[in-house]
Every structure is written in C-alpha cells, then in structure tokens.
C-alpha cells in the first residue's frame, strides 16, 4: 500500500477510535443503571481500555506515515519500532480477545458480561463499535502493512505483564467495592477464578501467536523500505 494511502487509512482509523472512545466516555450519567460505571468508572472495562489503546496505536501509526512522507527517516524508524511493538504485543491480541471473548460469552449468556440493562444506556452501534469492529480493523492492519515482531519470549512477557496488571486492577476493584467488574466472575470459587484467568491468559497468548503467524505468512521476513 502506498504511504499516502496508508497515512489516510491510519488517520481515519485514529479518528474513528477517538470518536468511539469519546462517545463511551460521555454516556449521559442520568441514563446509567445504578450498578454501572461506579468505582473506577469506565476504566475498569477491558473494552474501554482497548479503545484507548487502539486510538494510541493508530495515532502512532499515522505519525510514522507522516514522517516517512516528509522524509524524516531517522525519526520514522524510531516511531515505527514503537508502532510495531504496540501492535504485536497489545493492539492485535487485545482487540481479538475482546471481540471473540465478548461475543462468545454474550451468545452463551449475555447477563454474564453485558447485562440487558445496558441496552438502554449504550446504543447498538456503539456496542458493535466496541466489540465487533475492533476485530476486522486488527486483521486489516496486518493486511495493510508489515510489522516487526519482537523476540517471542520478550513479546509474551510484555503481554503477560500487561494482563497481570489488568487482573490486579480487577481484584483491587473487588476488594474495595465487593462487586466484580463482570458478573461472570461471581460464579467462580477463588481456585476457579484463578483457573479462568490462567485460561484467558493462554487464549490471549494464542492470539499473539496467531497475529505473528498471519504477519509472517503475508509478509514473510519483510524489511521496511525507507
């Protein structure tokens, strides 16, 4: 894809994610069910954190494209390194995990992850913007441009560390409020919850590997041309 076309795509994706993140942050307070968005606000939901992550990623990607267009190649290399690390370790595996895990649980029993009371708070288009559109965007990014993945051990350690931080955040919220971020967690014993978190970590690791596999299959060991 031409750099100018890529820059346009990344700019539009950044604007889209910024708009979606803004929209969920400004859900009217008086319309919220009492149990929603209390301690921790929207920042306790992985879906919302992912929206901010995607906006940051596409903003960095757009900056890299602009630097390449204006021939600031030394700066572009540094920004591209950051872009690729963001995409490989976080943007692709997290967005894939959010979409697939959400719709799997929603299909099984929506009350476990997205109670029906939220239908009056979050419009249908916004639900799909947060939980559906993120997956094709992630796949399209792989098709649009090659990304350098870090060494496997490094990538998985970084992803695992971020996942650990989110689990700590979820447990902290429960310790303060006595309520789980997602109703699903209330179904588990402490051992069952630990097993669920471990299983979720294994799943998101598999998405990391899948992203690396797709990138390699499509682009091989491509090197960037500046």
Secondary structure, 3 states (H helix, E strand, C coil): CCHHHHHHHHHHHHHHHHHHHHHHHCCCHHHCCCCCCCCCHHHHCHHHHHHHHHHHHHHHHHHHHHHHHCCCHHHHHHHHHHHHHHHHHHHHHHHHHHHHHHHHHHHHHHHHCCCHHHHHCCCHHHHHHHHCHHHHHHHHHHHHCCCCCCCHHHHHHHHHHHHHHHHHHHHHHHHHHCCCCCHHHHHCCHHHHHHHHHHHHHHHHHHHHHHHHHHHHHHCCCCCCC
